[in-house]
Amino acid sequence: MNQKVLRFFASGAFISYLPTAILKNKKNTGAGLLGSVEAFLIYLFLGPLTFWAYLFLLLGIILFAIYVSQKTEFNGVEDDPKIIIDEIAGFFTAAAFLPYSLKTAIFALILFRIFDTTKIFFIKRAENFAVNIPQKTYNKYCLKGVQIVLDDVLAGLFSNLILWILIYFKFL
């Protein structure tokens, strides 16, 4: 894939360009939030899926996000804030296999954003797991892409676990 196509997917169909276009600043503050909201809307649009359909969708999104994050470059910056496909993978992980409802999806979005933003517990360490790996191995196994996506998927998993606990105890 060429860089234009990769940037299209990496930026969530160029959604991550909106903060700089609107705010006219150099930072992409809010791009991750926009990516999460975009994933939320896609999730609502898709409607309820069977277990297997959601599993294949989730695995496909995660693997595609890793590939796109590995191959996409924005002005030589490896983990540019314009790359929000990882937020999409993270939200779909947060909402994975939960009972389909607007309320559950909203809670998944809120919890995912909290854990993705704060990077609590082991999530922060996941961002830098491949620091001491030789460059040849790093490139061969798409570890740059894994590193970009992994913290979001872990934030999604943590959110999902909390949501299942809330559902089990009938708080949600």
C-alpha positions as a Python dict, from the first residue, in 0.01 Angstrom:
ca = {
    (1, 'M'): (0, 0, 0),
    (2, 'N'): (123, 349, -70),
    (3, 'Q'): (156, 613, 201),
    (4, 'K'): (-163, 800, 102),
    (5, 'V'): (-376, 488, 150),
    (6, 'L'): (-193, 400, 473),
    (7, 'R'): (-246, 753, 608),
    (8, 'F'): (-615, 730, 520),
    (9, 'F'): (-657, 420, 737),
    (10, 'A'): (-412, 527, 1008),
    (11, 'S'): (-591, 859, 1055),
    (12, 'G'): (-939, 705, 1068),
    (13, 'A'): (-1033, 838, 722),
    (14, 'F'): (-844, 1163, 799),
    (15, 'I'): (-1047, 1230, 1117),
    (16, 'S'): (-725, 1287, 1311),
    (17, 'Y'): (-645, 1586, 1088),
    (18, 'L'): (-945, 1781, 1222),
    (19, 'P'): (-790, 1916, 1546),
    (20, 'T'): (-502, 2085, 1362),
    (21, 'A'): (-732, 2209, 1085),
    (22, 'I'): (-973, 2361, 1335),
    (23, 'L'): (-739, 2471, 1614),
    (24, 'K'): (-450, 2573, 1386),
    (25, 'N'): (-188, 2440, 1624),
    (26, 'K'): (98, 2197, 1583),
    (27, 'K'): (-37, 1944, 1832),
    (28, 'N'): (-313, 1694, 1759),
    (29, 'T'): (-483, 1736, 2092),
    (30, 'G'): (-810, 1546, 2078),
    (31, 'A'): (-722, 1321, 1785),
    (32, 'G'): (-733, 1010, 2007),
    (33, 'L'): (-1072, 1112, 2141),
    (34, 'L'): (-1200, 1163, 1788),
    (35, 'G'): (-1071, 819, 1690),
    (36, 'S'): (-1248, 664, 1988),
    (37, 'V'): (-1573, 843, 1905),
    (38, 'E'): (-1541, 732, 1544),
    (39, 'A'): (-1500, 370, 1661),
    (40, 'F'): (-1800, 416, 1893),
    (41, 'L'): (-2015, 533, 1601),
    (42, 'I'): (-1897, 247, 1378),
    (43, 'Y'): (-1979, 4, 1660),
    (44, 'L'): (-2331, 145, 1691),
    (45, 'F'): (-2377, 137, 1313),
    (46, 'L'): (-2271, -230, 1292),
    (47, 'G'): (-2528, -335, 1549),
    (48, 'P'): (-2518, -659, 1744),
    (49, 'L'): (-2290, -927, 1600),
    (50, 'T'): (-2258, -1296, 1674),
    (51, 'F'): (-1965, -1410, 1886),
    (52, 'W'): (-1773, -1539, 1584),
    (53, 'A'): (-1843, -1237, 1368),
    (54, 'Y'): (-1722, -1004, 1643),
    (55, 'L'): (-1416, -1221, 1710),
    (56, 'F'): (-1311, -1215, 1344),
    (57, 'L'): (-1385, -841, 1321),
    (58, 'L'): (-1182, -770, 1635),
    (59, 'L'): (-884, -981, 1527),
    (60, 'G'): (-897, -823, 1182),
    (61, 'I'): (-904, -471, 1323),
    (62, 'I'): (-615, -539, 1561),
    (63, 'L'): (-396, -706, 1298),
    (64, 'F'): (-478, -438, 1039),
    (65, 'A'): (-403, -165, 1296),
    (66, 'I'): (-65, -323, 1368),
    (67, 'Y'): (18, -345, 998),
    (68, 'V'): (-94, 11, 921),
    (69, 'S'): (80, 154, 1229),
    (70, 'Q'): (400, -28, 1129),
    (71, 'K'): (401, 103, 772),
    (72, 'T'): (264, 457, 811),
    (73, 'E'): (491, 756, 851),
    (74, 'F'): (396, 1116, 912),
    (75, 'N'): (704, 1332, 852),
    (76, 'G'): (935, 1065, 995),
    (77, 'V'): (756, 1047, 1331),
    (78, 'E'): (699, 685, 1435),
    (79, 'D'): (401, 718, 1672),
    (80, 'D'): (251, 1037, 1538),
    (81, 'P'): (-71, 1153, 1709),
    (82, 'K'): (-239, 1142, 1367),
    (83, 'I'): (-229, 761, 1391),
    (84, 'I'): (-563, 679, 1554),
    (85, 'I'): (-633, 335, 1414),
    (86, 'D'): (-497, 207, 1746),
    (87, 'E'): (-779, 388, 1928),
    (88, 'I'): (-1028, 216, 1699),
    (89, 'A'): (-877, -124, 1783),
    (90, 'G'): (-877, -32, 2152),
    (91, 'F'): (-1242, 70, 2160),
    (92, 'F'): (-1353, -245, 1979),
    (93, 'T'): (-1156, -443, 2239),
    (94, 'A'): (-1331, -250, 2519),
    (95, 'A'): (-1673, -331, 2373),
    (96, 'A'): (-1588, -692, 2284),
    (97, 'F'): (-1859, -950, 2353),
    (98, 'L'): (-2059, -719, 2581),
    (99, 'P'): (-2438, -710, 2557),
    (100, 'Y'): (-2511, -466, 2277),
    (101, 'S'): (-2671, -144, 2403),
    (102, 'L'): (-2612, 229, 2382),
    (103, 'K'): (-2552, 247, 2759),
    (104, 'T'): (-2289, -27, 2750),
    (105, 'A'): (-2118, 132, 2450),
    (106, 'I'): (-2105, 470, 2626),
    (107, 'F'): (-1951, 312, 2936),
    (108, 'A'): (-1701, 127, 2715),
    (109, 'L'): (-1606, 456, 2550),
    (110, 'I'): (-1565, 639, 2881),
    (111, 'L'): (-1361, 365, 3049),
    (112, 'F'): (-1146, 312, 2743),
    (113, 'R'): (-1065, 683, 2720),
    (114, 'I'): (-979, 696, 3092),
    (115, 'F'): (-741, 399, 3072),
    (116, 'D'): (-594, 500, 2738),
    (117, 'T'): (-527, 854, 2857),
    (118, 'T'): (-395, 775, 3206),
    (119, 'K'): (-203, 460, 3103),
    (120, 'I'): (-234, 311, 3450),
    (121, 'F'): (-84, -14, 3577),
    (122, 'F'): (89, -223, 3313),
    (123, 'I'): (-44, -22, 3019),
    (124, 'K'): (238, 236, 3029),
    (125, 'R'): (502, -38, 3029),
    (126, 'A'): (345, -197, 2722),
    (127, 'E'): (420, 116, 2520),
    (128, 'N'): (792, 58, 2559),
    (129, 'F'): (816, -321, 2565),
    (130, 'A'): (1037, -340, 2255),
    (131, 'V'): (1295, -78, 2352),
    (132, 'N'): (1589, -318, 2390),
    (133, 'I'): (1510, -542, 2093),
    (134, 'P'): (1758, -532, 1801),
    (135, 'Q'): (1642, -321, 1505),
    (136, 'K'): (1640, -616, 1261),
    (137, 'T'): (1405, -817, 1485),
    (138, 'Y'): (1203, -502, 1562),
    (139, 'N'): (1134, -446, 1191),
    (140, 'K'): (1091, -813, 1097),
    (141, 'Y'): (806, -876, 1342),
    (142, 'C'): (624, -539, 1301),
    (143, 'L'): (709, -450, 1662),
    (144, 'K'): (670, -79, 1595),
    (145, 'G'): (309, -146, 1499),
    (146, 'V'): (259, -380, 1795),
    (147, 'Q'): (405, -118, 2029),
    (148, 'I'): (168, 151, 1896),
    (149, 'V'): (-143, -70, 1919),
    (150, 'L'): (-67, -276, 2231),
    (151, 'D'): (-130, -7, 2492),
    (152, 'D'): (-470, 71, 2340),
    (153, 'V'): (-570, -296, 2324),
    (154, 'L'): (-463, -339, 2689),
    (155, 'A'): (-666, -30, 2787),
    (156, 'G'): (-957, -188, 2600),
    (157, 'L'): (-910, -523, 2776),
    (158, 'F'): (-899, -355, 3116),
    (159, 'S'): (-1214, -157, 3032),
    (160, 'N'): (-1385, -473, 2911),
    (161, 'L'): (-1300, -658, 3231),
    (162, 'I'): (-1444, -379, 3446),
    (163, 'L'): (-1760, -369, 3232),
    (164, 'W'): (-1810, -744, 3274),
    (165, 'I'): (-1774, -701, 3651),
    (166, 'L'): (-2031, -420, 3646),
    (167, 'I'): (-2267, -637, 3440),
    (168, 'Y'): (-2216, -938, 3669),
    (169, 'F'): (-2304, -734, 3979),
    (170, 'K'): (-2596, -573, 3792),
    (171, 'F'): (-2460, -219, 3810),
    (172, 'L'): (-2489, -193, 3434),
}
